[in-house]
Amino acid sequence: MNKRIITLILALAALCGGASAQQKQGHVMRPKARGVGKTTVIGQAQLEVEYALNATDISNPDTYLDLHVLRAGKQLSKHYSRFLERGDSLYDAYMKANPNAEGVPRTFYTIGREGQYWSEYQSTEIFTESGQQTFYAWMPWAMERYNAYYTESAAQQQWTLHGERQAILGHECQKATCHWRGRDFEAWFAADIPVRLGPWSFGGLPGLILKLNDTQKLYTWEAVSLRSGTFPITKRKYEGFHKDSRAHVYKLQVAANRDHLKAGGAIDRRTGQLKSNPYLYEPIVKEWLKSYNMFSYV
């Protein structure tokens, strides 16, 4: 009987953890507002796509976990967070008007469903050029010393095309599936838009990906706007960022999501021990999870 009760408790915990992951990929404190800082225009894009990330109501941006932007050019493309871009701009405008301010309003963090929390899928900027992708990853509060960048080959997914079709933003899209880094994904791409890119680091299909999700629906991207024109691709100075490996950045991000206090080195003043507040979390990449303990830290 005791074994059955324990099994039931573990099953319920896993179920609740999966539901929590769909609502928010961890509850981690955001770092201080940073502002845009000095940027340089490094290229031009001819297409801009906005993707709703984990929307509960696709018609309401307040329900998005984030609003991602893909600016696609002939030689260079950039993927970034529109919500963070707006927060950075608000920060700069506020500090310009209030140069002696010691802080900024908390409203700068409330864009989207849970804007007060950090997410690696929001706090990462991706540049794609010459078949390579470079990821600039901001870490959460108390882990800023690990801000880093790494580079890997673009469009690593191996897709299988299917006959199903659906219309997205007025474009007929075809279904494609792949198994990538431990998860199964399905994508819907528009062959009439000859851009071999999509949300996050996905691409390589004969057309722009307008909708993407893993089969568990933990992570979903859906295009909510498409614009043609000329759009600048800018790059920050990324002060304090160091070159790292994807494996180490991934380990840091998983550690932060699973127990931010412990990963950030928070100390309990009474006991002198590391603080701990574990949280169930499912990353988009599962390839290394089996080699890590439940709470594997730096």
Rosetta blueprint (number, residue, H / E / L):
1 M L
2 N H
3 K H
4 R H
5 I H
6 I H
7 T H
8 L H
9 I H
10 L H
11 A H
12 L H
13 A H
14 A H
15 L H
16 C H
17 G H
18 G H
19 A H
20 S H
21 A H
22 Q H
23 Q H
24 K L
25 Q L
26 G L
27 H L
28 V E
29 M E
30 R L
31 P L
32 K L
33 A L
34 R L
35 G L
36 V L
37 G L
38 K L
39 T E
40 T E
41 V E
42 I E
43 G E
44 Q E
45 A E
46 Q E
47 L E
48 E E
49 V E
50 E E
51 Y E
52 A E
53 L E
54 N L
55 A L
56 T L
57 D L
58 I L
59 S L
60 N L
61 P H
62 D H
63 T H
64 Y L
65 L L
66 D E
67 L E
68 H E
69 V E
70 L E
71 R E
72 A E
73 G L
74 K L
75 Q L
76 L E
77 S E
78 K E
79 H E
80 Y E
81 S E
82 R H
83 F H
84 L H
85 E H
86 R H
87 G H
88 D H
89 S H
90 L H
91 Y H
92 D H
93 A H
94 Y H
95 M H
96 K H
97 A H
98 N L
99 P L
100 N L
101 A L
102 E L
103 G L
104 V L
105 P L
106 R H
107 T H
108 F H
109 Y H
110 T L
111 I L
112 G L
113 R L
114 E L
115 G L
116 Q L
117 Y E
118 W E
119 S L
120 E L
121 Y L
122 Q L
123 S L
124 T E
125 E E
126 I E
127 F E
128 T E
129 E E
130 S L
131 G L
132 Q E
133 Q E
134 T E
135 F E
136 Y E
137 A E
138 W L
139 M L
140 P L
141 W L
142 A L
143 M L
144 E H
145 R H
146 Y H
147 N L
148 A E
149 Y E
150 Y E
151 T E
152 E E
153 S E
154 A L
155 A L
156 Q L
157 Q L
158 Q L
159 W L
160 T E
161 L E
162 H E
163 G E
164 E E
165 R E
166 Q E
167 A E
168 I E
169 L L
170 G L
171 H E
172 E E
173 C E
174 Q E
175 K E
176 A E
177 T E
178 C E
179 H E
180 W E
181 R L
182 G L
183 R E
184 D E
185 F E
186 E E
187 A E
188 W E
189 F E
190 A E
191 A L
192 D L
193 I L
194 P L
195 V L
196 R L
197 L E
198 G L
199 P L
200 W L
201 S L
202 F L
203 G E
204 G L
205 L L
206 P L
207 G L
208 L E
209 I E
210 L E
211 K E
212 L E
213 N E
214 D E
215 T L
216 Q L
217 K L
218 L L
219 Y L
220 T E
221 W E
222 E E
223 A E
224 V E
225 S E
226 L E
227 R E
228 S E
229 G E
230 T E
231 F E
232 P E
233 I E
234 T E
235 K E
236 R E
237 K L
238 Y L
239 E L
240 G L
241 F L
242 H E
243 K E
244 D L
245 S L
246 R H
247 A H
248 H H
249 V H
250 Y H
251 K H
252 L H
253 Q H
254 V H
255 A H
256 A H
257 N H
258 R H
259 D L
260 H H
261 L H
262 K H
263 A H
264 G L
265 G L
266 A L
267 I E
268 D L
269 R L
270 R L
271 T L
272 G L
273 Q L
274 L E
275 K L
276 S L
277 N L
278 P L
279 Y L
280 L L
281 Y L
282 E L
283 P L
284 I L
285 V L
286 K L
287 E L
288 W L
289 L H
290 K H
291 S H
292 Y L
293 N L
294 M L
295 F L
296 S L
297 Y L
298 V L
